Amino acid sequence: MKKILVTGSNGLVGQKLTDSILSQSNFYLIATSRGNNKHPIQKGYTYIDLDICDAESVKQVLKKYRPTAVIHTAAMTNVDSCETDQLACRTLNVDAVKNLAEVCQEIHCQLVHISTDFIFDGESGPYTELDKPNPLNFYGQTKLEAENLLVASSCHWVVLRTIIIYGIVKDISRKNIVLWAKNALEKGDTIQVVNDQWRMPTLAEDLAACCLLAIKHHAQGIYNASGKDMMSISELVEEVADFWHLDKSLILPISSNGLAQTAKRPKRTGFVLDKSMNNLGYRPHSFKEGLAILDSQLQQLNQPSTI
């Protein structure tokens, strides 16, 4: 049985990984995050309250459990906050990765690291794994630094680059763009949405599945792991409105220059997924399929408890 340690297990991708790992008999899960365990299932695995920035604690936990693989989902991802609090951003997005890589090398453990499309400037997307990065903001810079230190390390590492993760869990602390748009439109709020940025939104379950595929195939190197549909942010929100039959007249398209965002965003990213599909068997859902999965989960969460 392979032991899989997940960092950031209270987050969206972390909880989806918990679901996936618990559904497979050949894996044992060590879930780690800050504070109490937020996942509805509390038994059948080990949960540890762990500060990923505490190098000594990380070392003790990894040496105690000696996992087959670490899936590192914990990160500071609020792009504007990363720009204004660069010390915290670097500590979590770079220093923590360096510490993990050193311990993983020592205990001969694979490290699966989540990266981002924001390492690119968005001038020539969609990108392959071989295209040259050029981040426009501090968040992207730190994620690229983390990638580079893994490339230079001797541990068994794999980087999965992804884009705009969406999904739902019972206890979600931060709304993603799909839930934000759906909730705002249901309340009848007008929302400003950029129409000159293009992305490939990723269902959280798909990214979780790719993490486990990377372990199954003993992958090494950089892989793209996003959704497969390219769309502008405004088109994304319009698809959300169409799916739930909401009022699209509440959506106000705006250029990036019209939004007062602290950090600059790339214009057009997106990924070529051939490598992950051919080498790992990655099969992401379409955006409409992802919305249908999300809708089904929302209906289940809204049902009254029978306990």
Secondary structure, 3 states (H helix, E strand, C coil): CEEEEEECCCCHHHHHHHHHHHCCCCEEEEEEECCCCCCCCCCCCEEEECCCCCHHHHHHHHHHHCCCEEEECCCCCCHHHHHHCHHHHHHHHHHHHHHHHHHHHHHCCEEEEEEEHHHCCCCCCCECCCCCCCCCCHHHHHHHHHHHHHHHCCCCEEEEEECCEECCCCCCCCCCHHHHHHHHHHCCCCEEEECCCEECCEEHHHHHHHHHHHHHCCCCEEEECCCCCCEEHHHHHHHHHHHCCCCHHHEEEECHHHCCCCCCCCCECCECCHHHHHHHCCCCCCHHHHHHHHHHHHHHHHCCCCC
